Amino acid sequence: MPDLTCEDADHASGRDLALPVKSLAGERLGAVRVNPRGLEGDRLWALVDADGAIAAGKTTRRFRKVGGLLHHRSHLEHGQPVITLADGRAARADDPGLAGLVAAITPSGWSLRRENSTPYFDAAAVHVTTTTTLAALSEAIGEPVPVQRLRPNLLLDVQSSGRFLEDEWLGRTLRVGTVELRIVDRCERCVMVGHSQTALQSRPRLLKTIGKLNGACAGVYAEVIAPGELKENDRAHLA
């Protein structure tokens, strides 16, 4: 896993997470290609109802709340998403058995749908956070906050005592491996940070804690300005 400081940004490395199916748990990657859209295959699919609403942890104009999403996982296999249920059953997108798995997660009438002209991203292509943010949240709630709570695409292991360092990077360029990212916005959190997962109990107070500490934001969003490849333990540099 990686390191980095805001003042001396030549000491960071990272680990990567891709979430092929939006709002399901994803997979940790040793290496991944990054294109102008973001990490290859990241949130390229979603569970969608007949009206086009997307399965999520909340209900809005665009989303429909579906319980228990983070107990199920997705990963890529030969360019196709594979959904694995909490009970271990799995199927690929081109497998006839997929419909049964989707029905086990969602109400009737839902399907797995690939992104078209409207991205499935909430705000930007890449979500970045640091170990200092996880440490600040862990200290505040009195128990470890694992990275699975925030689900960033890129976690930077930062050797610093500062809190929420990423907030200071807005407008700057972050180089990791052969990839260049421009930090464009803070990441406002939603209720999913406190939802239960396969190995994690529900922690609704986590969102309240983020609100008190940092205006409901933890992590930052970035856009891709130079595609390339990310590898675990790549060094990171701020410019």
Backbone bond lengths (Angstrom), bond angles and torsions (degrees), N, CA, C in turn:
res aa  C-N    CA-C-N  psi(-1)  N-CA   C-N-CA  omega(-1)  CA-C   N-CA-C  phi
1 M - - - 1.469 - - 1.526 107.74 -
2 P 1.374 119.92 161.22 1.471 127.47 -170.69 1.532 121.34 -90.04
3 D 1.376 119.07 175.45 1.473 127.96 172.36 1.535 114.18 -141.74
4 L 1.391 117.20 153.71 1.475 120.34 177.14 1.520 112.64 -173.08
5 T 1.326 117.70 146.27 1.457 120.75 173.45 1.509 108.82 -122.05
6 C 1.325 116.22 155.00 1.465 119.56 -177.82 1.523 110.50 -71.21
7 E 1.350 117.31 -39.62 1.455 120.59 -178.61 1.528 111.11 -74.32
8 D 1.329 116.39 -42.12 1.458 121.18 -178.71 1.516 107.32 -122.14
9 A 1.322 116.08 87.44 1.460 120.97 -169.28 1.518 113.18 -86.79
10 D 1.321 117.17 22.99 1.457 119.76 179.78 1.526 111.63 -100.63
11 H 1.314 117.27 22.23 1.460 120.62 -176.21 1.523 111.18 -132.74
12 A 1.305 118.29 48.21 1.466 118.36 -178.52 1.506 111.28 -131.25
13 S 1.311 114.70 149.62 1.457 120.69 171.69 1.512 106.62 -141.43
14 G 1.323 117.96 165.34 1.454 118.18 -172.04 1.506 114.87 -140.78
15 R 1.321 114.27 167.99 1.456 120.16 169.63 1.517 107.80 -125.94
16 D 1.329 115.52 154.71 1.455 120.32 -166.87 1.528 111.43 -120.34
17 L 1.331 114.89 147.62 1.458 121.41 179.17 1.520 108.93 -135.46
18 A 1.322 116.32 129.07 1.463 120.88 174.96 1.519 109.10 -114.07
19 L 1.321 115.21 143.53 1.460 122.46 -177.77 1.524 107.79 -123.79
20 P 1.329 119.13 80.86 1.468 120.16 -174.25 1.523 114.00 -55.53
21 V 1.344 116.86 -40.35 1.464 120.49 178.47 1.519 108.56 -107.61
22 K 1.308 115.99 118.66 1.457 121.64 -175.71 1.527 111.62 -54.04
23 S 1.325 115.70 135.03 1.467 125.64 175.07 1.522 114.73 75.30
24 L 1.344 118.19 -1.24 1.455 120.22 168.81 1.524 108.24 -94.58
25 A 1.332 117.05 161.08 1.458 119.80 173.58 1.526 108.70 -63.04
26 G 1.337 116.55 153.78 1.457 120.47 -175.54 1.508 112.78 -113.78
27 E 1.324 115.88 -155.63 1.457 121.14 -178.54 1.522 110.21 -128.85
28 R 1.330 114.79 140.03 1.459 120.43 174.07 1.521 108.04 -79.22
29 L 1.320 116.48 136.88 1.455 121.66 -173.29 1.519 111.13 -118.27
30 G 1.328 116.35 142.05 1.453 120.02 172.70 1.515 111.44 -80.53
31 A 1.331 115.63 -28.93 1.465 121.62 178.32 1.518 108.32 -157.43
32 V 1.334 116.18 148.79 1.460 120.24 -179.98 1.520 109.55 -155.39
33 R 1.318 115.94 142.21 1.454 120.93 173.77 1.522 109.39 -78.30
34 V 1.324 115.08 144.59 1.463 121.53 177.30 1.522 107.68 -122.31
35 N 1.324 116.32 123.37 1.457 121.35 178.19 1.529 108.69 -111.96
36 P 1.329 118.92 -179.96 1.472 118.98 -177.82 1.522 113.90 -57.08
37 R 1.327 117.67 -25.21 1.458 120.74 179.36 1.528 111.74 -76.90
38 G 1.329 117.75 -29.19 1.461 121.81 -176.72 1.513 110.58 140.88
39 L 1.343 117.85 -157.44 1.452 120.77 176.75 1.523 109.52 -63.66
40 E 1.320 115.81 139.90 1.457 120.98 -176.21 1.530 110.81 -55.61
41 G 1.324 116.39 120.55 1.454 121.65 177.12 1.510 115.69 80.11
42 D 1.322 118.41 -2.09 1.463 120.72 -175.04 1.528 111.33 -68.86
43 R 1.328 116.31 124.11 1.469 123.04 179.15 1.534 112.33 48.45
44 L 1.322 114.06 38.59 1.463 119.92 179.10 1.526 111.11 -85.75
45 W 1.325 116.24 -12.48 1.458 122.12 178.32 1.526 109.40 -128.92
46 A 1.313 115.73 158.62 1.466 120.83 176.57 1.521 108.77 -151.68
47 L 1.317 115.56 158.76 1.458 121.75 170.84 1.522 107.12 -86.66
48 V 1.320 117.03 124.50 1.463 122.32 -169.04 1.530 109.27 -131.31
49 D 1.347 116.00 140.47 1.467 118.81 177.93 1.528 110.85 -89.22
50 A 1.320 116.54 -178.30 1.468 121.28 -174.94 1.521 112.88 -63.84
51 D 1.330 117.10 -22.55 1.464 121.16 179.41 1.524 112.59 -92.82
52 G 1.323 117.22 -0.04 1.457 120.88 179.89 1.508 114.65 90.79
53 A 1.338 118.17 3.91 1.463 120.99 177.61 1.526 109.69 -73.68
54 I 1.329 115.77 144.82 1.461 122.78 -173.51 1.524 110.08 -100.31
55 A 1.327 116.37 135.22 1.464 121.02 177.33 1.522 110.13 -64.00
56 A 1.331 116.79 130.33 1.458 122.11 -177.78 1.526 108.56 -155.52
57 G 1.324 115.07 -175.50 1.453 119.75 179.73 1.512 113.28 -90.37
58 K 1.316 116.98 5.13 1.464 121.40 -177.20 1.523 108.57 -148.46
59 T 1.320 116.83 162.51 1.463 121.68 175.73 1.521 109.51 -109.77
60 T 1.331 116.04 123.55 1.464 123.22 176.04 1.531 106.64 -138.31
61 R 1.311 116.46 -169.89 1.466 119.55 176.48 1.528 110.61 -59.64
62 R 1.315 117.04 -34.69 1.464 121.99 -174.97 1.533 113.76 -96.57
63 F 1.335 117.00 -28.80 1.460 121.76 -172.28 1.520 112.43 -112.17
64 R 1.343 115.90 157.66 1.455 123.00 171.77 1.525 108.28 -126.43
65 K 1.319 115.54 130.50 1.456 119.46 -178.68 1.528 110.63 -69.31
66 V 1.325 114.90 129.38 1.462 122.49 174.74 1.523 106.65 -130.93
67 G 1.298 118.08 125.52 1.455 121.41 -176.34 1.523 113.32 -74.82
68 G 1.334 115.36 151.11 1.460 121.50 171.45 1.506 116.76 73.25
69 L 1.320 119.19 16.05 1.465 120.70 -174.93 1.525 112.97 -59.64
70 L 1.323 117.06 -38.74 1.464 119.91 -174.18 1.524 113.32 -76.49
71 H 1.325 117.45 -0.72 1.466 119.94 172.99 1.526 111.28 -83.25
72 H 1.313 117.06 -8.13 1.462 122.49 -179.88 1.529 108.55 -113.98
73 R 1.332 116.08 152.97 1.462 120.50 -173.07 1.531 110.99 -123.58
74 S 1.333 114.69 163.86 1.463 120.01 172.35 1.518 109.28 -141.75
75 H 1.325 115.50 148.79 1.458 120.73 172.74 1.526 107.92 -149.57
76 L 1.322 115.87 167.17 1.463 120.67 -179.61 1.522 110.67 -95.41
77 E 1.319 115.33 140.28 1.466 122.10 175.50 1.519 107.58 -139.14
78 H 1.334 116.38 111.11 1.467 121.58 -178.36 1.528 111.49 53.31
79 G 1.327 115.54 41.50 1.455 121.01 176.17 1.511 115.41 81.40
80 Q 1.326 117.60 0.36 1.460 121.75 -179.82 1.530 109.82 -114.51
81 P 1.338 117.80 142.13 1.458 119.31 178.04 1.527 111.06 -75.43
82 V 1.314 115.32 140.30 1.460 122.48 173.43 1.520 107.35 -113.46
83 I 1.317 117.27 127.64 1.464 122.01 175.99 1.525 108.33 -101.33
84 T 1.333 115.63 129.93 1.458 121.83 176.40 1.514 108.65 -118.67
85 L 1.321 116.77 120.61 1.457 121.15 179.84 1.522 111.03 -75.51
86 A 1.315 115.49 165.42 1.461 120.96 178.83 1.522 111.52 -59.07
87 D 1.331 117.81 -28.04 1.465 120.65 -179.25 1.524 113.13 -86.94
88 G 1.354 116.86 3.37 1.453 120.93 175.88 1.513 115.31 97.34
89 R 1.317 118.88 -13.78 1.467 120.10 176.79 1.525 109.78 -65.55
90 A 1.332 116.28 140.30 1.460 120.33 -176.51 1.520 110.61 -141.33
91 A 1.325 115.72 151.83 1.465 121.65 175.77 1.519 109.11 -157.03
92 R 1.325 115.35 146.29 1.455 121.30 177.67 1.519 109.47 -89.05
93 A 1.321 116.20 162.06 1.467 121.21 -176.03 1.521 112.65 -57.88
94 D 1.328 117.54 -31.16 1.467 120.61 -179.24 1.527 112.59 -94.72
95 D 1.328 117.39 12.65 1.464 123.03 178.91 1.531 109.03 -93.71
96 P 1.346 118.95 129.95 1.472 120.40 178.19 1.527 113.24 -57.21
97 G 1.335 116.84 -23.51 1.455 119.98 -179.79 1.512 114.22 -76.26
98 L 1.330 117.32 -5.51 1.463 119.40 -177.51 1.522 111.94 -62.40
99 A 1.318 117.61 -37.76 1.469 120.58 -177.02 1.522 111.33 -57.24
100 G 1.331 116.73 -36.77 1.455 119.95 178.50 1.510 112.42 -66.42
101 L 1.325 116.76 -35.74 1.464 120.37 178.10 1.520 110.87 -70.20
102 V 1.329 116.64 -41.94 1.463 119.99 178.05 1.523 109.72 -60.81
103 A 1.334 116.62 -40.58 1.462 120.87 179.73 1.522 112.01 -65.73
104 A 1.342 116.72 -25.65 1.461 120.24 178.48 1.528 111.90 -76.93
105 I 1.333 116.62 -20.04 1.466 121.45 -178.12 1.522 111.56 -96.23
106 T 1.323 116.63 -38.82 1.466 122.20 -169.69 1.530 111.56 -119.85
107 P 1.329 117.05 168.21 1.472 120.04 171.00 1.530 110.07 -64.43
108 S 1.307 117.04 175.00 1.468 120.70 -179.27 1.528 110.79 -67.19
109 G 1.326 115.34 150.97 1.455 120.42 175.64 1.516 115.00 90.87
110 W 1.335 117.99 4.72 1.459 121.06 179.16 1.526 109.94 -95.50
111 S 1.347 115.55 159.55 1.463 120.27 178.26 1.523 109.44 -149.30
112 L 1.326 115.57 164.45 1.463 121.46 173.47 1.515 107.71 -87.21
113 R 1.330 116.84 125.14 1.463 120.07 -174.78 1.527 110.22 -130.58
114 R 1.322 115.26 135.00 1.458 121.06 176.98 1.522 109.84 -77.80
115 E 1.318 115.69 146.64 1.463 121.82 177.71 1.525 110.76 -58.50
116 N 1.343 115.47 142.86 1.467 119.26 174.19 1.518 108.72 -115.77
117 S 1.296 118.60 -119.71 1.468 120.47 -176.22 1.525 113.30 -77.66
118 T 1.327 118.15 -20.18 1.463 121.62 -179.25 1.523 109.62 -105.12
119 P 1.334 118.42 116.22 1.466 120.45 -178.27 1.525 111.91 -61.58
120 Y 1.314 115.28 149.05 1.457 120.64 175.83 1.533 112.39 -84.14
121 F 1.325 117.66 -5.86 1.464 120.57 177.47 1.522 110.21 -62.12
122 D 1.323 116.24 147.09 1.463 119.98 174.72 1.518 111.01 -70.44
123 A 1.347 116.91 -45.14 1.464 119.24 -173.42 1.523 113.54 -141.45
124 A 1.327 118.31 -40.78 1.464 120.75 -176.37 1.522 109.38 -152.72
125 A 1.329 115.44 171.49 1.458 121.05 -170.27 1.522 114.43 -70.57
126 V 1.322 117.61 -36.00 1.466 120.76 -172.45 1.521 110.00 -130.67
127 H 1.311 115.77 135.61 1.467 122.57 178.66 1.523 108.14 -110.78
128 V 1.330 116.36 124.28 1.467 122.94 -176.29 1.520 109.68 -120.48
129 T 1.317 116.84 137.15 1.463 119.96 169.68 1.519 109.19 -143.59
130 T 1.333 116.05 175.68 1.459 121.32 -175.21 1.521 111.30 -127.71
131 T 1.324 114.77 163.35 1.459 120.02 177.04 1.523 111.71 -66.90
132 T 1.324 118.65 -24.57 1.470 119.66 177.93 1.524 111.08 -68.65
133 T 1.316 117.22 -34.37 1.466 120.21 176.10 1.525 110.36 -66.15
134 L 1.327 116.99 -43.96 1.464 120.00 176.76 1.522 110.72 -61.50
135 A 1.337 116.96 -39.49 1.464 120.64 179.97 1.526 111.34 -65.71
136 A 1.337 116.75 -41.18 1.468 120.35 179.65 1.523 110.99 -63.21
137 L 1.314 116.77 -41.31 1.463 120.37 179.35 1.523 111.21 -69.66
138 S 1.324 116.29 -38.89 1.466 120.34 178.63 1.520 110.99 -61.89
139 E 1.322 115.96 -43.39 1.466 120.47 179.24 1.526 110.71 -63.82
140 A 1.318 116.32 -39.89 1.465 120.28 -175.34 1.527 112.66 -69.33
141 I 1.330 117.77 -36.26 1.469 118.75 -177.62 1.528 112.80 -99.35
142 G 1.338 116.32 -4.08 1.456 119.73 173.95 1.514 115.78 78.25
143 E 1.314 117.13 21.52 1.468 121.62 175.98 1.523 108.04 -158.97
144 P 1.329 117.64 157.19 1.465 119.41 -178.72 1.530 112.39 -60.37
145 V 1.320 115.36 136.98 1.464 121.85 172.45 1.529 106.81 -107.69
146 P 1.317 118.03 103.10 1.463 119.90 -178.55 1.519 111.52 -72.43
147 V 1.314 115.61 159.35 1.463 120.70 -177.32 1.526 111.61 -61.32
148 Q 1.332 117.77 -24.33 1.464 120.24 179.69 1.523 112.46 -61.75
149 R 1.328 117.29 -21.43 1.470 119.69 177.49 1.529 111.21 -66.72
150 L 1.336 116.90 -41.83 1.469 120.85 -176.16 1.525 112.51 -92.90
151 R 1.313 118.11 -24.22 1.464 123.35 174.29 1.530 113.93 54.04
152 P 1.341 118.14 48.87 1.467 119.06 177.04 1.519 110.98 -74.10
153 N 1.337 115.78 156.20 1.455 119.59 170.16 1.518 111.15 -71.02
154 L 1.327 115.79 -33.25 1.460 120.88 -175.76 1.518 109.47 -134.82
155 L 1.329 116.22 120.01 1.463 122.07 175.56 1.515 108.44 -106.31
156 L 1.336 116.25 122.90 1.459 121.81 178.51 1.520 109.76 -103.01
157 D 1.319 115.88 127.83 1.459 122.48 177.97 1.525 107.41 -85.65
158 V 1.311 116.30 103.35 1.465 122.24 -171.20 1.519 110.58 -104.58
159 Q 1.316 116.11 124.37 1.461 121.41 178.59 1.521 108.92 -88.22
160 S 1.310 116.41 81.24 1.467 122.17 -178.21 1.512 108.46 -158.20
161 S 1.330 115.82 156.87 1.462 120.44 178.66 1.529 111.85 -97.16
162 G 1.330 117.51 -0.93 1.459 120.57 -177.82 1.514 112.63 -71.10
163 R 1.326 116.31 155.20 1.461 121.96 178.21 1.524 110.58 -99.35
164 F 1.300 116.53 140.90 1.467 122.42 173.21 1.534 111.30 48.62
165 L 1.327 115.84 48.35 1.465 121.20 -177.57 1.524 112.72 -56.96
166 E 1.322 116.20 -32.09 1.465 120.07 -176.21 1.525 112.39 -56.90
167 D 1.330 116.49 -29.96 1.468 119.67 -178.39 1.526 111.79 -60.85
168 E 1.332 116.66 -25.35 1.469 121.25 -178.71 1.531 112.19 -81.70
169 W 1.310 117.03 -4.97 1.463 120.19 -174.05 1.526 113.78 -95.85
170 L 1.319 118.33 1.45 1.467 120.25 -176.60 1.525 110.56 -55.44
171 G 1.325 115.78 131.73 1.453 121.38 179.91 1.512 114.27 85.88
172 R 1.331 117.42 -7.54 1.460 120.09 -177.97 1.524 110.76 -95.02
173 T 1.328 115.19 166.69 1.460 121.93 179.25 1.520 109.55 -103.39
174 L 1.305 115.85 129.33 1.459 122.54 177.86 1.523 107.99 -109.98
175 R 1.324 116.13 120.06 1.463 121.20 177.76 1.528 109.06 -104.91
176 V 1.303 116.62 123.25 1.463 122.48 177.84 1.518 107.59 -131.78
177 G 1.323 117.11 120.21 1.455 119.62 -174.06 1.513 109.60 59.66
178 T 1.319 117.25 -127.79 1.468 121.10 178.28 1.521 112.32 -98.94
179 V 1.331 116.67 9.67 1.466 122.05 -176.01 1.524 110.51 -101.64
180 E 1.333 116.25 140.91 1.462 121.09 172.62 1.523 109.12 -118.73
181 L 1.329 114.54 131.24 1.461 121.95 -179.43 1.513 109.52 -122.49
182 R 1.318 117.19 144.33 1.463 121.07 171.63 1.524 107.87 -106.75
183 I 1.334 115.53 124.39 1.460 120.48 -179.86 1.522 108.14 -76.34
184 V 1.337 116.64 121.55 1.465 119.66 -170.13 1.525 114.77 -115.41
185 D 1.335 118.10 -21.06 1.466 117.84 -176.14 1.519 110.12 -166.46
186 R 1.325 115.82 159.68 1.453 121.16 171.43 1.526 108.78 -77.22
187 C 1.309 116.06 155.80 1.459 121.12 -178.63 1.521 109.68 -101.35
188 E 1.327 115.61 108.36 1.457 120.02 177.58 1.523 109.32 -80.30
189 R 1.326 115.75 128.89 1.452 120.38 -174.05 1.523 112.23 -86.50
190 C 1.333 115.41 158.13 1.464 121.21 176.37 1.524 108.88 -123.60
191 V 1.314 116.19 -175.41 1.465 120.96 -173.60 1.526 113.32 -62.64
192 M 1.326 118.25 -18.59 1.461 119.54 -175.81 1.521 113.10 -63.94
193 V 1.336 118.80 -21.55 1.470 119.10 179.17 1.520 111.54 -61.89
194 G 1.325 116.74 -26.84 1.454 120.19 -178.77 1.510 114.76 -101.19
195 H 1.323 117.79 0.26 1.463 120.46 -178.70 1.526 111.38 -69.63
196 S 1.313 115.91 150.99 1.459 120.01 176.91 1.525 109.81 -67.94
197 Q 1.329 114.75 150.38 1.451 122.56 174.82 1.526 107.92 -131.80
198 T 1.309 117.45 179.07 1.460 120.55 -175.13 1.525 112.14 -52.50
199 A 1.321 117.58 -44.55 1.463 120.63 -177.81 1.528 112.50 -112.51
200 L 1.329 116.99 13.36 1.464 120.64 -176.43 1.522 110.43 -131.15
201 Q 1.326 115.80 134.87 1.455 120.30 176.83 1.528 110.53 -81.22
202 S 1.308 115.98 163.06 1.464 121.30 177.52 1.526 110.28 -62.80
203 R 1.331 116.25 136.38 1.463 122.54 178.29 1.528 109.36 -137.19
204 P 1.329 118.41 71.19 1.466 120.55 -178.27 1.520 113.02 -60.73
205 R 1.332 117.77 -24.99 1.467 119.36 -179.17 1.529 112.45 -70.46
206 L 1.331 117.74 -13.90 1.463 119.04 -179.69 1.523 110.96 -63.41
207 L 1.324 118.39 -43.47 1.463 120.46 179.12 1.523 110.62 -63.44
208 K 1.324 117.51 -40.36 1.463 120.68 177.74 1.526 110.59 -62.45
209 T 1.322 116.30 -39.05 1.465 120.60 179.14 1.522 111.05 -65.04
210 I 1.323 117.29 -43.41 1.467 120.52 177.31 1.522 109.95 -60.75
211 G 1.327 116.44 -39.21 1.463 120.21 178.16 1.514 112.23 -61.89
212 K 1.323 116.95 -43.25 1.467 120.56 -179.15 1.524 111.93 -69.75
213 L 1.328 116.47 -38.92 1.460 120.20 -175.06 1.522 113.58 -79.63
214 N 1.345 116.56 -36.94 1.468 117.68 -168.54 1.524 113.17 -149.69
215 G 1.326 116.50 36.63 1.459 119.06 175.42 1.506 114.43 59.62
216 A 1.340 116.88 36.45 1.471 124.40 177.64 1.522 113.77 72.11
217 C 1.349 118.00 8.27 1.464 120.69 -178.45 1.526 111.52 -108.56
218 A 1.323 115.75 140.09 1.466 122.15 174.73 1.520 107.59 -152.04
219 G 1.328 116.48 112.02 1.450 121.54 -173.97 1.521 111.02 96.98
220 V 1.324 115.14 175.05 1.468 120.82 -179.01 1.523 109.91 -136.81
221 Y 1.328 114.03 160.28 1.458 121.43 174.81 1.527 109.36 -101.48
222 A 1.337 114.98 149.16 1.461 119.91 179.38 1.520 109.92 -138.40
223 E 1.329 114.87 152.95 1.462 120.84 172.42 1.521 108.23 -110.22
224 V 1.315 116.60 152.70 1.461 121.85 -177.71 1.521 109.40 -85.69
225 I 1.328 116.21 123.27 1.463 119.50 176.45 1.528 111.65 -109.76
226 A 1.333 117.58 -17.77 1.463 121.71 174.03 1.524 108.20 -144.46
227 P 1.339 118.05 108.87 1.462 120.95 179.02 1.527 111.42 -64.93
228 G 1.309 116.18 166.43 1.457 120.83 179.51 1.507 110.30 168.88
229 E 1.321 116.03 -144.44 1.460 121.00 -178.74 1.522 110.19 -130.62
230 L 1.320 115.63 138.00 1.460 122.58 173.06 1.516 108.51 -106.09
231 K 1.331 115.78 136.43 1.457 121.07 175.06 1.519 108.79 -127.81
232 E 1.319 115.45 148.65 1.456 119.04 176.12 1.523 109.23 -58.69
233 N 1.331 115.36 136.24 1.464 124.22 -178.54 1.522 113.69 73.64
234 D 1.335 118.23 12.76 1.462 120.19 167.98 1.520 109.28 -58.90
235 R 1.315 116.33 145.30 1.459 120.90 174.81 1.526 109.46 -77.03
236 A 1.322 115.92 148.69 1.463 121.42 178.75 1.521 109.72 -120.14
237 H 1.324 116.44 145.29 1.462 122.38 -177.70 1.524 109.14 -139.00
238 L 1.319 116.53 137.54 1.463 121.89 175.05 1.511 110.14 -100.00
239 A 1.321 116.37 139.24 1.465 120.89 176.43 1.516 108.81 -127.61
